[in-house]
């Protein structure tokens, strides 16, 4: 579950007027992310480029792991099927 602090919740109008200030807070690691509210609903997230790259790297690792498991299961089923056909 995603959590956020009240400091991380900022309206889009406040962001547009103070973008540099909020960008500095992220760059200086004062806050990790900013949740942008539009009409009192979460609309976007602003985070550092390095944090975004870390998230993408994790997603790519997860995808590779998922594909490896699928491939392993596919070949395991083929081997098991072949062995059962040989009545071993």
C-alpha positions in Angstrom: 0.0 0.0 0.0 1.3 3.5 -0.9 1.5 5.9 2.0 2.1 9.6 2.0 2.6 12.4 4.5 0.6 15.6 4.5 3.8 17.4 3.5 3.9 15.3 0.3 0.3 16.2 -0.7 0.3 19.4 -2.7 -2.4 20.9 -4.9 -1.5 21.4 -8.6 -2.1 25.2 -8.2 0.4 25.4 -5.4 2.9 23.3 -7.4 2.6 25.6 -10.4 3.3 28.6 -8.3 6.2 27.1 -6.3 7.6 24.4 -8.7 11.3 25.4 -8.0 10.8 25.2 -4.3 9.3 21.7 -4.4 11.9 20.5 -7.0 14.6 21.7 -4.6 13.0 19.7 -1.7 13.2 16.6 -3.9 16.7 17.3 -5.1 17.9 17.9 -1.6 16.2 14.7 -0.3 14.0 16.7 2.1 11.1 14.6 0.7 11.0 11.5 -1.5 8.0 12.4 -3.6 5.2 14.8 -4.1 1.7 13.7 -4.7 0.0 16.3 -6.8 -3.7 16.8 -6.1 -6.1 18.1 -8.7 -9.7 18.7 -7.6 -8.7 17.1 -4.3 -7.8 13.8 -6.0 -4.4 12.3 -6.5 -3.4 13.1 -10.1 0.4 12.8 -10.4 3.6 12.1 -8.6 6.8 14.1 -8.8 10.0 12.3 -7.8 13.7 12.4 -8.5 15.1 11.0 -11.7 17.2 8.5 -9.8 14.2 7.2 -7.8 12.3 6.8 -11.0 15.2 4.9 -12.6 15.4 2.6 -9.5 11.7 1.8 -9.8 12.1 1.0 -13.6 15.1 -1.2 -12.8 13.1 -3.1 -10.2 10.2 -3.6 -12.6 12.6 -4.8 -15.3 14.1 -7.3 -12.8 10.7 -8.5 -11.8 9.7 -9.0 -15.5 12.9 -11.0 -16.2 12.3 -13.1 -13.2 8.7 -13.7 -14.1 9.7 -14.7 -17.7 12.4 -17.1 -16.3 9.8 -18.8 -14.1 7.4 -19.2 -17.1 10.1 -20.6 -19.2 11.2 -23.1 -16.5 7.6 -24.2 -16.0 7.1 -24.7 -19.7 10.2 -26.9 -20.1 9.4 -28.8 -16.9 5.9 -29.6 -18.2 7.5 -30.8 -21.5 10.0 -33.0 -19.7 7.4 -34.4 -17.4 5.1 -35.1 -20.4 7.9 -36.8 -22.3 8.8 -39.0 -19.3 5.2 -40.1 -18.8 5.0 -41.1 -22.4 8.1 -43.3 -21.9 6.3 -44.9 -18.9 9.3 -44.1 -16.7 
